[in-house]
Every structure is written in C-alpha cells, then in structure tokens.
Amino acid sequence: MAARARSRTHIASQRVTSAEARANLPALLRRVQAGQRVTITRYNKPVADLVPLAAAEYPVPRFGLGKGKAAILDPVWDNDPKTNAAVAAWLEGKFE
C-alpha cells in the first residue's frame, strides 16, 4: 500500500486522471502553487494543464484612467419627464 501511495504522489507531479484530479484537487493546487505543472488526462489523453500563473497576469490597477470617460446624468431626470426631442438633444450634449 505504501508503494502505491508513493507511485500516486509521483504521478500527481506530472499526470493525473480526471478522477484523481477531482478527488485530490486541493493537493494538486498546492503543487501548482509551488511551481509544478500538472496535466489532467481523460482516457489517457491530455485534456488540461494546471500551471502556475505569472505575476504579470495580474497588473496593479491604476486609478485615474477613467477620467473624462463617464457622464453624470441629470439628477432630476425622473421628476421632470422629457420629450423625445429633449432626450435627443441631451444625448447630443445640448443640455436644457
């Protein structure tokens, strides 16, 4: 039994079946987080790779990039019904 467990551990570092991946996902994710690559197979054919993500895929958000890209709606829009002409004029930037 111990030899079998070692064999599974060795296999998990490279290739696992989908059933093994489903049963051992937390352990596989720890291995991937540590930098290892895990290939998941179905019927002995590779179908997915679990690989660590590069730090560059998560850029730090920069504030202020949306400046001038948002419009403030008329605060009394609901209280003062507009005609179709007034709405069209408002959309063109001609405020009443």
URNOR-V911345 format. One record per residue. N is the residue number from 0. PSI is psi as a letter, one per 30 degrees, with the letter a starting at -180 (* if undefined). OMEGA is omega in degrees with one decimal (999 if undefined). Layout:
# URNOR-V911345
n=N psi=PSI omega=OMEGA
n=N psi=PSI omega=OMEGA
This chain:
# URNOR-V911345
n=0 psi=e omega=-179.7
n=1 psi=e omega=179.1
n=2 psi=e omega=179.6
n=3 psi=e omega=178.7
n=4 psi=e omega=177.2
n=5 psi=e omega=179.7
n=6 psi=e omega=178.4
n=7 psi=e omega=178.9
n=8 psi=e omega=179.3
n=9 psi=e omega=180.0
n=10 psi=e omega=-176.7
n=11 psi=f omega=179.8
n=12 psi=f omega=-179.4
n=13 psi=e omega=-177.2
n=14 psi=k omega=174.8
n=15 psi=l omega=174.9
n=16 psi=l omega=179.3
n=17 psi=e omega=178.1
n=18 psi=e omega=177.6
n=19 psi=e omega=179.1
n=20 psi=e omega=179.6
n=21 psi=e omega=-177.7
n=22 psi=f omega=-173.1
n=23 psi=g omega=-174.9
n=24 psi=e omega=-179.5
n=25 psi=e omega=178.7
n=26 psi=e omega=178.5
n=27 psi=e omega=179.3
n=28 psi=e omega=175.9
n=29 psi=e omega=178.2
n=30 psi=e omega=179.8
n=31 psi=e omega=178.8
n=32 psi=f omega=178.5
n=33 psi=f omega=175.6
n=34 psi=g omega=-179.7
n=35 psi=l omega=177.6
n=36 psi=k omega=-179.5
n=37 psi=k omega=177.3
n=38 psi=k omega=178.2
n=39 psi=k omega=-177.7
n=40 psi=l omega=171.8
n=41 psi=k omega=-176.1
n=42 psi=h omega=178.1
n=43 psi=g omega=176.3
n=44 psi=k omega=179.0
n=45 psi=k omega=178.4
n=46 psi=f omega=-179.3
n=47 psi=l omega=173.9
n=48 psi=k omega=170.3
n=49 psi=j omega=-177.8
n=50 psi=l omega=177.3
n=51 psi=k omega=177.1
n=52 psi=k omega=177.2
n=53 psi=k omega=179.7
n=54 psi=f omega=-177.9
n=55 psi=f omega=-179.5
n=56 psi=f omega=178.6
n=57 psi=i omega=-179.6
n=58 psi=l omega=177.8
n=59 psi=k omega=-179.7
n=60 psi=k omega=178.4
n=61 psi=k omega=-178.7
n=62 psi=k omega=177.9
n=63 psi=f omega=-178.8
n=64 psi=f omega=-179.0
n=65 psi=g omega=-177.3
n=66 psi=k omega=178.6
n=67 psi=g omega=-177.9
n=68 psi=g omega=-180.0
n=69 psi=k omega=178.6
n=70 psi=k omega=176.9
n=71 psi=k omega=-178.8
n=72 psi=l omega=178.2
n=73 psi=k omega=-176.2
n=74 psi=f omega=179.9
n=75 psi=g omega=-177.0
n=76 psi=e omega=-177.0
n=77 psi=f omega=-176.1
n=78 psi=f omega=-176.3
n=79 psi=j omega=-178.0
n=80 psi=k omega=-177.8
n=81 psi=l omega=173.5
n=82 psi=l omega=178.1
n=83 psi=e omega=179.0
n=84 psi=e omega=-179.6
n=85 psi=e omega=178.4
n=86 psi=e omega=179.3
n=87 psi=e omega=178.6
n=88 psi=e omega=-179.8
n=89 psi=e omega=179.0
n=90 psi=f omega=178.4
n=91 psi=f omega=178.1
n=92 psi=g omega=178.8
n=93 psi=j omega=-176.3
n=94 psi=k omega=178.2
n=95 psi=* omega=999
